[in-house]
Amino acid sequence: MSSRSSPVDGFRLAFDRHGPTGAPAVVLLHGWPGNRHDYRRVLPLLAEAADVVVPDLRGFGGSDKHAVDVRHFYSASAQASSVVGLIKELGLTDVVLAGYDVGSRVAQSVARMYPEMASALVLSPPLPGVGNRVLSPKAQREFWYQAFHQLPLADRLIDGNLDAVREYLRHFWSHWSGPNFTLPDDDLERLSSDYALPGAFTASIAWYRAGAGMVAQSLTEPPPERAIKVQASTDVLLPEHDPLFPRDWADRLDDYFVDARAHRADGAGHFTPLECPQEFAGLILDRVRPSQGGD
């Protein structure tokens, strides 16, 4: 059932809720360029086991989009504040937080800011520990869009223009996905229509303008001795074909997580909830089923 949250910092989140009330709580956080419907293949796999909440983050989908100071209202910590507000409003406890792309960063921020709130995390990249490797020539060929998103030109060329939005999103969904995945035309059209609403594309890239993108984060993240480690037990799903995050960049998880276990998603690219939903859901189910007494 679709609903809207109470405002946090003036932002209301649109969200869906599925599964039996009173079951273990799971919150799923989407990426860019996506929205809460990124989890449409994961949700049926969790239907009987968990009380699942799937929000649109600030600036995405049906959630509020405000023209405000992006650094204060669209950063990872600001996005996390809205997610925390939603969790508290719904009275959820011992939450399993799962996310990929933007959602991964936001889940990590929630876990650091409110360590008592998340019982476990299930994440796909990006992850901390990349450092200056993000500046390698190969990496910079992939991350050009994060610099482009800082320019007013991005708004003028793309915002409100359905054809431009469609082709821009098609590039990322094609280039970042694995070799056996193609986003169906109907799904691309629905997503493009969402992003093509006036102001919607500009709101979606406020994340990058807030300095929350992977390049900015990798270059400013604290060294291990000063980092606030994520305390929640964490499963990390590492896709084989993610051009934004090679698997060997996950070599410093122990520096930033107290308890992190890596799992391979062979054949998958960046969009793990849609490309390997069984593996993504399986890691979540491994977390919620013990609290139900096991099988």
C-alpha positions as CSV (number, residue, x, y, z in Angstrom):
1,M,0.0,0.0,0.0
2,S,1.4,3.4,-1.0
3,S,1.6,6.1,1.6
4,R,3.4,9.3,2.5
5,S,5.5,9.9,5.6
6,S,5.4,12.8,8.0
7,P,7.8,15.6,7.0
8,V,11.4,15.6,8.1
9,D,13.2,18.9,7.3
10,G,10.1,19.6,5.2
11,F,10.4,16.5,3.1
12,R,7.7,13.8,3.0
13,L,8.7,10.4,1.6
14,A,6.4,8.3,-0.6
15,F,6.7,4.6,0.4
16,D,5.1,1.2,-0.1
17,R,4.6,-1.3,2.6
18,H,4.3,-5.1,2.0
19,G,4.1,-8.2,4.0
20,P,2.6,-9.1,7.4
21,T,2.6,-6.5,10.1
22,G,4.6,-7.7,13.1
23,A,7.1,-9.7,11.0
24,P,10.7,-8.7,11.0
25,A,11.2,-5.3,9.6
26,V,13.1,-4.7,6.3
27,V,13.7,-1.3,4.7
28,L,14.9,-1.3,1.0
29,L,16.7,1.8,-0.4
30,H,17.0,2.4,-4.1
31,G,19.7,3.9,-6.3
32,W,20.2,6.4,-9.1
33,P,18.8,6.4,-11.7
34,G,16.0,4.6,-10.1
35,N,13.2,4.7,-7.5
36,R,11.4,2.5,-5.1
37,H,10.2,0.2,-7.9
38,D,13.8,-1.0,-8.3
39,Y,12.8,-3.7,-5.8
40,R,9.9,-5.1,-7.8
41,R,11.7,-8.5,-8.3
42,V,12.8,-8.7,-4.7
43,L,9.5,-7.9,-3.0
44,P,7.7,-11.2,-3.9
45,L,10.6,-13.2,-2.5
46,L,10.2,-11.5,0.9
47,A,6.4,-11.4,1.0
48,E,5.7,-14.0,3.6
49,A,8.8,-13.5,5.8
50,A,9.1,-9.7,6.4
51,D,7.3,-6.4,6.9
52,V,8.9,-4.6,4.0
53,V,9.0,-0.8,3.6
54,V,10.3,0.7,0.3
55,P,10.6,4.5,0.2
56,D,11.5,6.9,-2.5
57,L,14.4,8.9,-1.2
58,R,14.3,12.7,-1.0
59,G,14.1,14.1,-4.6
60,F,13.0,10.8,-6.2
61,G,9.8,9.3,-7.4
62,G,6.8,10.4,-5.4
63,S,8.8,12.0,-2.5
64,D,9.2,15.7,-2.1
65,K,11.5,17.7,-4.3
66,H,12.5,21.1,-2.9
67,A,14.8,23.7,-4.3
68,V,16.9,24.2,-1.2
69,D,20.5,24.1,-0.1
70,V,21.6,20.7,-1.5
71,R,24.4,20.2,1.0
72,H,22.1,20.5,4.0
73,F,19.1,18.7,2.6
74,Y,20.2,16.1,0.0
75,S,23.4,14.8,1.5
76,A,23.8,11.2,2.7
77,S,23.2,12.3,6.3
78,A,20.1,14.3,5.3
79,Q,18.7,11.4,3.3
80,A,19.4,9.2,6.3
81,S,17.4,11.6,8.6
82,S,14.3,11.0,6.4
83,V,14.8,7.2,6.5
84,V,15.2,7.3,10.3
85,G,12.1,9.5,10.6
86,L,10.1,7.0,8.6
87,I,11.4,4.0,10.6
88,K,10.4,5.8,13.9
89,E,7.0,6.9,12.5
90,L,6.2,3.3,11.6
91,G,7.4,2.0,15.0
92,L,9.9,-0.4,13.4
93,T,12.7,-2.0,15.4
94,D,15.6,-4.3,14.7
95,V,15.5,-3.3,11.1
96,V,17.4,-5.0,8.3
97,L,18.5,-2.1,6.0
98,A,19.2,-3.1,2.4
99,G,20.4,-0.8,-0.3
100,Y,22.5,-0.4,-3.5
101,D,24.0,2.6,-5.2
102,V,22.7,5.8,-3.4
103,G,20.7,3.5,-1.1
104,S,23.8,1.7,0.0
105,R,25.4,5.0,1.1
106,V,22.2,6.1,2.9
107,A,21.9,2.7,4.7
108,Q,25.5,3.1,5.9
109,S,24.8,6.6,7.1
110,V,21.8,5.4,9.1
111,A,23.8,2.6,10.7
112,R,26.6,5.0,11.7
113,M,24.3,7.8,13.0
114,Y,21.9,5.4,14.8
115,P,23.7,2.2,15.5
116,E,20.8,0.9,17.7
117,M,18.4,1.1,14.8
118,A,19.7,-1.5,12.3
119,S,20.1,-5.1,13.3
120,A,21.9,-5.9,10.0
121,L,22.7,-4.4,6.6
122,V,22.6,-6.0,3.1
123,L,24.5,-3.8,0.7
124,S,25.8,-3.6,-2.9
125,P,28.4,-1.0,-3.9
126,P,29.4,1.7,-3.4
127,L,31.4,0.9,-0.3
128,P,34.1,2.8,1.6
129,G,37.8,2.2,1.2
130,V,38.3,3.1,-2.5
131,G,40.4,6.2,-1.8
132,N,42.5,7.6,-4.6
133,R,41.8,4.6,-6.9
134,V,38.7,6.5,-8.0
135,L,41.0,8.9,-9.8
136,S,42.6,6.2,-12.0
137,P,42.1,6.8,-15.8
138,K,39.9,3.8,-16.1
139,A,37.7,4.9,-13.2
140,Q,37.4,8.5,-14.5
141,R,36.1,7.2,-17.8
142,E,33.2,5.8,-15.9
143,F,32.6,8.7,-13.4
144,W,32.4,11.6,-15.9
145,Y,28.6,12.0,-15.1
146,Q,29.3,13.0,-11.5
147,A,31.2,16.1,-12.8
148,F,28.6,16.7,-15.4
149,H,25.9,16.7,-12.8
150,Q,27.5,19.7,-11.1
151,L,26.9,21.9,-14.1
152,P,23.8,24.0,-14.7
153,L,24.1,22.7,-18.3
154,A,22.8,19.3,-17.1
155,D,19.5,20.9,-16.1
156,R,19.2,22.8,-19.3
157,L,19.9,19.8,-21.5
158,I,17.9,17.2,-19.7
159,D,15.4,18.4,-17.1
160,G,11.8,18.2,-18.3
161,N,12.8,16.8,-21.7
162,L,11.3,13.3,-22.0
163,D,13.4,12.3,-25.0
164,A,16.6,13.5,-23.4
165,V,15.8,11.9,-20.1
166,R,15.0,8.6,-21.8
167,E,18.3,8.4,-23.7
168,Y,20.3,9.5,-20.7
169,L,18.8,6.9,-18.5
170,R,19.0,4.2,-21.2
171,H,22.8,4.8,-21.3
172,F,23.3,4.0,-17.7
173,W,20.9,1.1,-17.5
174,S,22.6,-0.4,-20.5
175,H,26.2,0.4,-19.7
176,W,26.1,-0.4,-15.9
177,S,24.2,-3.7,-16.2
178,G,25.5,-7.2,-16.7
179,P,25.7,-8.8,-20.2
180,N,22.5,-10.8,-19.7
181,F,20.3,-8.0,-18.5
182,T,18.2,-5.5,-20.4
183,L,15.7,-3.1,-18.8
184,P,12.4,-3.8,-20.6
185,D,11.2,-0.9,-22.8
186,D,8.0,-0.5,-20.7
187,D,10.1,-0.2,-17.5
188,L,12.4,2.3,-19.1
189,E,9.4,4.3,-20.3
190,R,7.8,4.4,-16.8
191,L,11.1,5.4,-15.2
192,S,11.8,8.1,-17.9
193,S,8.3,9.5,-17.4
194,D,9.0,9.8,-13.7
195,Y,12.4,11.5,-14.2
196,A,11.0,13.8,-17.0
197,L,8.6,15.6,-14.8
198,P,9.6,19.3,-14.5
199,G,12.2,19.5,-11.8
200,A,12.5,15.8,-11.2
201,F,15.8,15.2,-13.0
202,T,17.4,18.2,-11.2
203,A,16.1,16.9,-7.8
204,S,17.6,13.5,-8.5
205,I,21.1,14.8,-9.1
206,A,21.0,17.0,-6.0
207,W,22.6,13.9,-4.4
208,Y,25.7,14.5,-6.4
209,R,25.6,18.3,-6.0
210,A,25.6,17.7,-2.2
211,G,29.0,16.0,-2.5
212,A,27.5,12.6,-1.8
213,G,28.6,10.9,-5.0
214,M,31.3,8.2,-5.0
215,V,34.1,10.4,-6.3
216,A,33.6,13.0,-3.7
217,Q,33.1,10.5,-0.9
218,S,36.1,8.4,-1.8
219,L,38.4,11.4,-1.8
220,T,37.2,12.7,1.6
221,E,36.5,9.6,3.6
222,P,38.4,9.4,6.8
223,P,41.3,7.0,7.2
224,P,40.5,3.8,9.1
225,E,41.9,5.0,12.4
226,R,39.5,8.0,12.4
227,A,36.5,6.3,10.7
228,I,33.3,5.5,12.6
229,K,32.9,1.8,11.8
230,V,29.5,0.4,11.0
231,Q,28.6,-1.8,14.0
232,A,25.7,-3.7,12.4
233,S,26.5,-7.1,10.9
234,T,26.8,-6.6,7.2
235,D,26.4,-8.7,4.1
236,V,28.0,-7.2,0.9
237,L,26.8,-8.4,-2.5
238,L,29.6,-7.8,-5.1
239,P,28.5,-8.0,-8.7
240,E,30.8,-9.3,-11.3
241,H,30.2,-6.7,-14.0
242,D,29.8,-3.4,-12.1
243,P,32.0,-0.9,-14.0
244,L,31.7,1.6,-11.1
245,F,33.0,-0.7,-8.5
246,P,35.5,-3.5,-9.4
247,R,35.4,-6.3,-6.8
248,D,39.0,-5.7,-5.8
249,W,37.9,-2.3,-4.4
250,A,36.2,-4.2,-1.6
251,D,39.6,-5.1,0.0
252,R,39.2,-2.7,2.9
253,L,35.8,-3.6,4.3
254,D,37.3,-4.6,7.7
255,D,38.6,-1.0,8.0
256,Y,35.1,0.4,7.9
257,F,32.8,-2.4,9.2
258,V,33.0,-4.3,12.4
259,D,31.5,-7.5,10.8
260,A,31.3,-7.6,7.0
261,R,31.0,-10.6,4.8
262,A,31.4,-10.4,1.0
263,H,29.3,-12.5,-1.4
264,R,29.8,-12.8,-5.2
265,A,27.0,-12.1,-7.6
266,D,28.4,-13.7,-10.8
267,G,26.9,-12.5,-14.0
268,A,25.3,-9.4,-12.5
269,G,26.0,-5.8,-13.0
270,H,25.3,-2.7,-11.0
271,F,21.6,-3.1,-10.6
272,T,21.6,-6.0,-8.2
273,P,17.9,-5.9,-7.0
274,L,16.8,-6.4,-10.6
275,E,19.7,-8.4,-12.0
276,C,20.1,-11.0,-9.2
277,P,17.0,-10.7,-7.0
278,Q,17.3,-14.2,-5.6
279,E,20.7,-13.5,-4.3
280,F,19.7,-10.1,-2.9
281,A,16.6,-11.4,-1.3
282,G,18.4,-14.5,0.0
283,L,20.8,-12.4,2.1
284,I,17.9,-10.5,3.6
285,L,16.0,-13.7,4.4
286,D,19.1,-15.1,6.1
287,R,18.8,-12.2,8.4
288,V,15.1,-12.2,9.2
289,R,14.5,-16.0,9.4
290,P,16.6,-16.6,12.5
291,S,14.4,-14.1,14.4
292,Q,11.4,-16.2,13.5
293,G,12.9,-19.3,15.0
294,G,14.4,-20.7,11.8
295,D,12.9,-23.3,9.5
